[in-house]
């Protein structure tokens, strides 16, 4: 029965390699990178030709350039939190360090940890939460909080702190990070006296992860922990709510008056730009619809008054789908109440039996709502796409005009030459055996037009015929059909562009949905997939956005980490860690178990495959610790056991905002969102700002937990349920 406690297995070479692979894998998860792979060009060309012949990708044309191409083609293979654990598991399988048992236990489950149930539960609940976010509810509520606080900086900071904490405890940290981070990025940008958004974004990230420790459903780490130790959801919340709430109460004044006590970070009075009456009365557009805001999306990224004004519209005139938000809130509340009730009743049914039907109902609602409003959303998308096309055409024409003006600026009169030289469109000296093919730089626009054999060609683009087709390969459109320079010239005149835009609009009006016509060449699987995705965006915008934001990458990562930890169990390393933990607790008692587990859980979040990997590993260690005491006939006290378990719950939630982005998947998501909003947070800055926050949070949470276990728990032996 206690064969898994045998520590002699660690002497085998396979056991040693397993530990080394585990350490290397977690190091890669902490510091992801790419490795270069060099493949023969003939092999890659042959593979791409096969895909092209099967019409999976567009038709490929060979370059006519005489330049010798390299023999090898370089690819960059990513090693990150998805690929590294998978490769590690495959390697261990190859050397027979693990087998069917480890793979089965790591996916199906063992010792009350059921990865499949946990993943289905988390993904289905995540769909409901992200759907609520996609309705615009979080952005709208944040806007109302902003209005309520007015321009008083400290009051706004307090209101947002309470808002993110309350909402994060209800729907989890991921939706708060998805919408809350973007909201704060815009808010701090349109304020003229918030010099740096550091205080706002770091506080939001910390409080979202603190709040996620209250409910089991708010974080996948809580699901792993509750399943491993058979903790009822209502019991978990009852034990965690006091330390978490006290942590938030104590942390707020530290953030406001000590850590971020700087007028440039949190001003006493915030100066915000104001919207005009027309902008206030403008109907907000649904950001889930592609191109819904036309060119405003790219303009607001510019660091100029126009960009700031558009950013201000984003936060001061937010879109809200009232029906979707109301329905989603009812579904979420009903699901959580049902979960708590069924779990408290003691029934052993999988928890996803509740969340899966609820997510399906939410999915059907989003589908039906999108289909009923498909004509409106397609029209909005078509108008926005047309606006973007016109802006792109204008930029291209301006670029062409600048290219034409370049040779004129290099006139022979300026260069001091007696005879006019000939230049091509790129401004390079051009000598041809046929002088009639070239155009003198001193020619007037009318001369250029008269020498152009194509009467449809406009003057600004007519010089494109000067490009030497012997030295420049023919341009290839996306469809892969070659066109010569005369066709290109005719196709890019203003008249032709206007005609083409009219045609596109007509097609969109006649056939507003799928399929879209491919301009050139035969249809391929790639073009079909692109058209299908665009059709889905325009017909079912909410569903498409929610699915694109789902944490699907968590699934392979969690399964592969479960398998890796199970390998440590069967190879004797987890029992070794359990014996070490047992010696520590015997020497330090309850206080030592709380302090030691708090320190271990936070540190391992940064070095053991995020907080999910840490939860899996520590859960196995604590389970082995329990088996050690059962084998010795010396039961663990009820106070010591629950002090250890709930301290781990604090540590794996709080550890997300410690020293590394990879301490949690939420941290990597948070960094990516800020990067897209042009806010760069370096690794050293992240650690430097978060160190005092995590130190205060853990000290407060663990101190409250010490008082709680001494008041509520006894020294009676712990009896497993």
C-alpha angles and dihedrals in degrees: 000000000000097000088120089066092065106119095183089085091076090076094070119096092236090055092051092048090049091057092046091050090049092053093045092048093053091046089055090048087053094046109026119190143161128253121210118239121193117205127179112264092227089058095049092043091050092049092048091046089055091050089048093049089051088051093239092125129022121280112283123221125199119243114249093209115124092216112119110246123219117266093229132050119217121225127182113222114199122229107195143127091301103043101033098061091042093052090046092054092047091050092050089049090051093054091042092242088132132023144175094312095057093045092048094047091045094053108024095031147245137206094022093307109116110181096186093052091046094050095047091047093049096045095047092048089045090057091057092046095047091046089056088050092049090055087067095245097130093047091047094049090048088052090052090050089051090052092047093052094048116193098323105118100204093045091050090049090052094047093049090047091054092042095053092043095051096044093042092055089053105043102015135249102287098070089044090054093044096055104014095057093052091046092053091046090056094041095053090045096056092047112094097206103041097095097184130015092217097112095048100044097042093047091049092050092049097046093046091056093043090053092049089068094071102070126041090223095056097075134023089227089064090051092054092047096046091048095046094054099030094242117170113234095238091048091050092052092046091056097042104041097075098050091043096048092046089049091055093046094051095040096056098069090044090055094045102040106025116019097036100021095142128114090219090059103037109013121200089234122026118214110211129184114249129234120230120241091255091053092048091052094045114114108248116238126228106256090204091071111087114249089001091145095039112211093348091090093064095035093057090060090064115097096233137099092270092052092049091048091054090047088052090054089053093060102028097046103035126177117243127185097205096187094047093045093049094047092046092049091051091049092048094047092046092048095050094046091049091048093052092046096048093042091049090052089065098239113153097216115131111267093229087070084081102037098044095061090042092052090047091053090050090048091051090049091052091047094049093045091050094048094049091052097037095116092055095045093047091050091050091048092048092051092047092047090050090051091051091048092051091050091049091048091050091051091049093050091048089051091050091050090052090051091051091048092053096075090045089057087052093057118161088239088062092044091049098240123148095211122050113250122215119241131186127225092276091059094251123136110265127196119180134184088229110057092191090066091063131068123222116240088231092059117116124232090260091052090052091050092048093051092049109095092206111077091194092061115105121227100243094058101033094098090069087088088070092073109113106240090198092064102031121062117234114268115254121212120212091267092059097241113137119231128185126235094261091056090047091051093050092045095051100050116117091247093052092046091051089049092049093049090051090051092050091051091049092052091050091051096046096042106019094170140044132354110049118195120249111232098216137018131002122316117265136193089255093054091044091052091049092049092046091051092049090047089051091049092052098040102036104020096162096049092047094050094046093049091048090054096046113118094239091148087068091069101065090036094053095045094048091046091050089053092048092051090046087054089056089051096052093042093055100250098112091054088051090054090046092053089050091051091048091055091050094051093046090056100040105030125202095334090051093048091053095045095042096047092045091054094043096048094050094045094046091052085070097043108027106062102289124300091300093058089045092052092050093049097044092045089056091047093052091046089052089047089056091050090051090058092045090053091048094045092235109119122211115247116253090238095052094045097052093039088059095045098047093043087056088051090054093046099049091049097042092040089072089080099045125099109318136046089225091062084097139006086239089062093055090047090049092051093048093051092050091048091054087052090052094251110132118202112184124212093246092048091049091054095042095052096041099047096078091041095053091042093054093042095051095044092051095042094047093045091053090046091054090056091044097053092046091051100041106026131061137206091254115124115275111250115201113233 
